[in-house]
Amino acid sequence: MVENVKAVILAGGFGTRLRPLSCTRPKLLFPVANRPLLDWTLESLSKSGVEEVVLAVSYMAYALQRYFGPSKYNVKIVYSFERKPLGTAGAVKKAKELVGDGETFLVLNGDVLCEINYGDILKLHKKHGALVTIALYEVADPSRFGVVEMGDDDQIRRFVEKPKLEEAPSKLINAGIYTLEPEVLKRIPTEARISMEREIFPELAREGKMYGYRYEGLWGDVGKPEDYVQTNNEILDQIAKSEAVIGKDARIHKKAKIVPPSIIGDNVEIDEEAIIGPYTSIGEGSVIRKGCRIEHSIVFPKAWIDNFSSIHSAIIGEGAIIGQWVKIEKNVMVGDNAVIYDNITLTQEVKVCPSKDVDESVLGPKQVM
């Protein structure tokens, strides 16, 4: 447990790689197993004893403020509004007046979902008298990330940005969770756009003032569609591996089949001969008609999927209408309130913009506007 420690959650990103779904909601409101991404983080912080967080917000800030309000899970929430994008370091500097002076504090990338023990990283931070301690996570292929070289004493020697696999000094990457001393904020100009990862951390590493905390456990970065789906799958493995989770007042026909791990939201209607799952989330209020097959997919709330349609490895936005005998697969994203006409096929990473009507099949990568 942690006491008297505040957390800054960086929540201002545009979510450009998650368009068109991020055109109508901030990334931190994307559902993971039918709960907003930020909801999981706030609950985890609450369980660790954190009593106050500062949300550093910019893009669609008021959507987050409306949803979460002044508190949740007994955690007080205050909002630091950016008038212009300030980068990760600039956003933390802006939040300084809400964090207060003189106390160690946590910083979290809002698009990361994990189950880290915040007390353990704080303990390591105090042990070494560090200015910054960052959580490190080992991945199979570090070439997509900034990789850390660390000594036996937990001290971070240097960062290597997106190295070739054979040239990487380790497979440890920045997990997006930091413990900072207020002194670090003195290095960041006010109202300047500065990156913590690219400008502040390398300098501190050269000075020998940064340490790393190795974290093993659930970790997901919801920055790209495939990562978002994978994170959703890992949560489903935790909560619904042996038996699907069925929401309140869901109406599931006795001849429908729900294959775990899957989650069905409140007030969902699923007709006969429909097969849902594995690894599928159906958002609240959605309607799945007769004979549909949905697997390895995320369906946002209030979607309508008509008879005998097939959805595989796709994301369907809120309020979208999918006609009969439609086939959607291979990383397709359908925006909120889009309408896909009967007998249409969408495949190969097609992206359908919000409220767009689609009356022709699209079989190759394309943004339908």
ChimeraX attribute file (.defattr): number of C-alpha atoms within 10 A of each C-alpha:
attribute: neighborCount
match mode: 1-to-1
recipient: residues
	/A:1	13
	/A:2	18
	/A:3	10
	/A:4	11
	/A:5	18
	/A:6	23
	/A:7	22
	/A:8	27
	/A:9	26
	/A:10	25
	/A:11	28
	/A:12	28
	/A:13	21
	/A:14	17
	/A:15	20
	/A:16	13
	/A:17	12
	/A:18	20
	/A:19	22
	/A:20	22
	/A:21	27
	/A:22	22
	/A:23	17
	/A:24	15
	/A:25	19
	/A:26	23
	/A:27	28
	/A:28	24
	/A:29	18
	/A:30	21
	/A:31	21
	/A:32	26
	/A:33	27
	/A:34	21
	/A:35	13
	/A:36	15
	/A:37	23
	/A:38	23
	/A:39	18
	/A:40	17
	/A:41	20
	/A:42	24
	/A:43	15
	/A:44	19
	/A:45	23
	/A:46	19
	/A:47	17
	/A:48	16
	/A:49	18
	/A:50	24
	/A:51	22
	/A:52	22
	/A:53	25
	/A:54	22
	/A:55	26
	/A:56	25
	/A:57	24
	/A:58	23
	/A:59	21
	/A:60	18
	/A:61	19
	/A:62	15
	/A:63	15
	/A:64	21
	/A:65	15
	/A:66	9
	/A:67	10
	/A:68	15
	/A:69	14
	/A:70	13
	/A:71	14
	/A:72	15
	/A:73	13
	/A:74	15
	/A:75	18
	/A:76	17
	/A:77	19
	/A:78	19
	/A:79	22
	/A:80	23
	/A:81	19
	/A:82	19
	/A:83	10
	/A:84	13
	/A:85	19
	/A:86	20
	/A:87	20
	/A:88	23
	/A:89	27
	/A:90	22
	/A:91	32
	/A:92	24
	/A:93	25
	/A:94	21
	/A:95	23
	/A:96	15
	/A:97	10
	/A:98	16
	/A:99	23
	/A:100	12
	/A:101	13
	/A:102	9
	/A:103	13
	/A:104	21
	/A:105	21
	/A:106	23
	/A:107	20
	/A:108	21
	/A:109	18
	/A:110	23
	/A:111	24
	/A:112	21
	/A:113	25
	/A:114	20
	/A:115	15
	/A:116	18
	/A:117	15
	/A:118	21
	/A:119	16
	/A:120	13
	/A:121	22
	/A:122	22
	/A:123	13
	/A:124	17
	/A:125	24
	/A:126	14
	/A:127	9
	/A:128	16
	/A:129	14
	/A:130	19
	/A:131	19
	/A:132	25
	/A:133	27
	/A:134	27
	/A:135	21
	/A:136	22
	/A:137	21
	/A:138	18
	/A:139	14
	/A:140	8
	/A:141	16
	/A:142	23
	/A:143	19
	/A:144	13
	/A:145	17
	/A:146	19
	/A:147	25
	/A:148	24
	/A:149	19
	/A:150	19
	/A:151	12
	/A:152	6
	/A:153	9
	/A:154	16
	/A:155	19
	/A:156	25
	/A:157	19
	/A:158	20
	/A:159	22
	/A:160	19
	/A:161	17
	/A:162	16
	/A:163	18
	/A:164	13
	/A:165	14
	/A:166	10
	/A:167	10
	/A:168	20
	/A:169	17
	/A:170	17
	/A:171	19
	/A:172	24
	/A:173	26
	/A:174	20
	/A:175	24
	/A:176	20
	/A:177	22
	/A:178	25
	/A:179	25
	/A:180	22
	/A:181	18
	/A:182	19
	/A:183	14
	/A:184	15
	/A:185	18
	/A:186	9
	/A:187	11
	/A:188	21
	/A:189	13
	/A:190	15
	/A:191	17
	/A:192	16
	/A:193	16
	/A:194	21
	/A:195	16
	/A:196	16
	/A:197	17
	/A:198	14
	/A:199	12
	/A:200	17
	/A:201	21
	/A:202	18
	/A:203	14
	/A:204	19
	/A:205	20
	/A:206	13
	/A:207	11
	/A:208	15
	/A:209	18
	/A:210	26
	/A:211	28
	/A:212	27
	/A:213	23
	/A:214	16
	/A:215	20
	/A:216	13
	/A:217	10
	/A:218	14
	/A:219	18
	/A:220	20
	/A:221	18
	/A:222	25
	/A:223	16
	/A:224	14
	/A:225	19
	/A:226	15
	/A:227	13
	/A:228	22
	/A:229	22
	/A:230	17
	/A:231	23
	/A:232	26
	/A:233	24
	/A:234	19
	/A:235	21
	/A:236	24
	/A:237	16
	/A:238	11
	/A:239	16
	/A:240	21
	/A:241	18
	/A:242	13
	/A:243	14
	/A:244	22
	/A:245	19
	/A:246	19
	/A:247	17
	/A:248	12
	/A:249	13
	/A:250	17
	/A:251	16
	/A:252	19
	/A:253	14
	/A:254	10
	/A:255	14
	/A:256	17
	/A:257	17
	/A:258	23
	/A:259	19
	/A:260	20
	/A:261	25
	/A:262	31
	/A:263	27
	/A:264	28
	/A:265	24
	/A:266	19
	/A:267	20
	/A:268	23
	/A:269	20
	/A:270	27
	/A:271	21
	/A:272	17
	/A:273	18
	/A:274	23
	/A:275	21
	/A:276	28
	/A:277	21
	/A:278	21
	/A:279	28
	/A:280	30
	/A:281	31
	/A:282	30
	/A:283	28
	/A:284	23
	/A:285	21
	/A:286	26
	/A:287	21
	/A:288	27
	/A:289	21
	/A:290	21
	/A:291	21
	/A:292	24
	/A:293	21
	/A:294	28
	/A:295	21
	/A:296	22
	/A:297	26
	/A:298	30
	/A:299	27
	/A:300	26
	/A:301	25
	/A:302	22
	/A:303	25
	/A:304	22
	/A:305	28
	/A:306	22
	/A:307	22
	/A:308	20
	/A:309	25
	/A:310	22
	/A:311	26
	/A:312	20
	/A:313	21
	/A:314	27
	/A:315	27
	/A:316	29
	/A:317	27
	/A:318	24
	/A:319	21
	/A:320	25
	/A:321	24
	/A:322	29
	/A:323	20
	/A:324	21
	/A:325	19
	/A:326	22
	/A:327	21
	/A:328	30
	/A:329	22
	/A:330	15
	/A:331	21
	/A:332	25
	/A:333	27
	/A:334	31
	/A:335	27
	/A:336	27
	/A:337	21
	/A:338	22
	/A:339	21
	/A:340	26
	/A:341	19
	/A:342	18
	/A:343	16
	/A:344	20
	/A:345	20
	/A:346	28
	/A:347	22
	/A:348	15
	/A:349	21
	/A:350	22
	/A:351	24
	/A:352	27
	/A:353	22
	/A:354	24
	/A:355	16
	/A:356	17
	/A:357	16
	/A:358	20
	/A:359	13
	/A:360	13
	/A:361	16
	/A:362	19
	/A:363	14
	/A:364	11
	/A:365	14
	/A:366	15
	/A:367	15
	/A:368	16
	/A:369	12
